[in-house]
Amino acid sequence: MLSNEVKDKLISIVTKDNFDDSKMERLVYSYDATPNFQSMPDAVVSPRNTEEVSEILKICNQYGVPIVPRGSGTNLCAGTCPTEGGVVLLFKHMNQILEIDEENLTITVQPGVITLDLINAIEEKGLFYPPDPSSMKISTIGGNINENSGGLRGLKYGVTRDYVIGLEAVLPNGDIIRTGGKLAKDVAGYDLTRLFVGSEGTLVVITEATLKLIPMPETRKTMLALYQDLSAAARSVSKIIANKIIPTTLEFLDQATLKVVEDYAQIGLPTDVQAVLLIEQDGPPEVVERDIEKIAEVCKLENAVSIQIAATEEEAMALRTARRAALSAVARLAPTTILEDATVPRSEIANMVKAINEITEKYQLTICTFGHAGDGNLHPTCATDARNHEEMERVEKAFAEIFEKAIELGGTITGEHGVGAMKAPYLEWKLKKEGIAAMMGIKQAFDPNNIMNPGKVFAKDSKKRVVITR
């Protein structure tokens, strides 16, 4: 627990209304969306501005109190679980859109802004912010930046990192710095902006972000390609890209996922096929028409049994919404849902899907596979029960083999969910000891007292997932 001295100093900064160390409040922020990770913070603090964040960090740095910046808690790698206690920072007061600059095509926001609120605000002006994580209705921009979130549109438009062009951030010692700005070009010094994006709260606290916008696409079309052969669906992904077409969205859902999503959403998804590709293209009407026709040809050549094009925007929206609901749908199957994030080169999608199915059968588990097939990012999702320790051991072994296979195929252990505490034991598999050492050098330079989200990214032991309950 915090000493009375530290508690009094924090209250003097944020006032009593924005400091809470009650058991109930601490319990609420003791976990995120990651199963089997829970740890009580010592207090929950809600700063009202950057200056207060700076003063909080000075106090915590002086007394060695851990700091965990937190968005909406949708994190899937235990990145916002306060595994070493300390102070959870909430940004409920720092949730304003500060500026929409139509001349420079930028938007400047505080970290607590909800992703969908930002998207709605700029689309009213005919502008477009492409990153669209499935949690966008509740996730915050600060959380998106800390995790470098992706989404369904990542294949064509990239991920959060590709749109963050400037940051205001507070260092662990309380210093306030600004990186980047409203610039198309900037090579003055190290690219700290890109370093901080995806750093999972282990280096700085982000207090403001300037994001790049682009013009709204003129039109878009959405289609479903149905397959009775998983390998054919996976091959289609590579063939579409090989034909020099980059769709906005190129999503994969296996039959197990289709069944649970249809049961949940009731929109008429086919459940008698082995796999579906959800494909969307946007841009000028003539380009969209040409690309959709070509994509349909490719899918037919790869033995798609049916091609369905959404007739209206309402139909298209229903399909997109159904895909975004995949995790929620799978979560209805069992008390515990573990959504993973293995990513491979898109040319290896077929091999990765095959391996996931073989591993699922080997360990006798229920695993639904869906994801952003166009960029090789698959989400094998296991419906299980954390109270069944024998089954959980099989789950752990299965996911370890999935990660190992992804790396063997030239992939990685996470494409968009981050490392946090959940993936930390596997990071050395990907980066080797030398890569970990280089990262630790950066961490030490910024945060010598290790107060910034300690226990994340860097594992005490490799090759063994650690479950923490305090």
NORZI-V550842 format. One record per run of one state. SS is the DSSP state (alpha for helix, beta for strand, coil for the rest). FROM is the first residue (numbers start at 1). TO is the last residue. Records with the same first field share a line. If there is no record, write none. Layout:
SS->FROM-TO / FROM-TO
//
This chain:
coil->1-3 / 15-15 / 21-22 / 29-37 / 39-42 / 47-49 / 64-66 / 71-86 / 91-96 / 102-105 / 110-113 / 124-126 / 129-139 / 148-153 / 158-159 / 172-175 / 181-191 / 197-203 / 213-213 / 216-218 / 228-229 / 243-248 / 266-274 / 284-284 / 302-305 / 310-312 / 325-325 / 331-335 / 340-341 / 344-345 / 363-366 / 376-376 / 385-388 / 409-411 / 413-423 / 447-451 / 453-468 / 470-470
alpha->4-14 / 16-18 / 23-28 / 50-63 / 115-123 / 141-147 / 154-157 / 160-163 / 192-196 / 230-242 / 255-265 / 285-301 / 313-324 / 326-330 / 346-362 / 373-375 / 389-408 / 424-446
beta->19-20 / 38-38 / 43-46 / 67-70 / 87-90 / 97-101 / 106-109 / 114-114 / 127-128 / 140-140 / 164-171 / 176-180 / 204-212 / 214-215 / 219-227 / 249-254 / 275-283 / 306-309 / 336-339 / 342-343 / 367-372 / 377-384 / 412-412 / 452-452 / 469-469
//
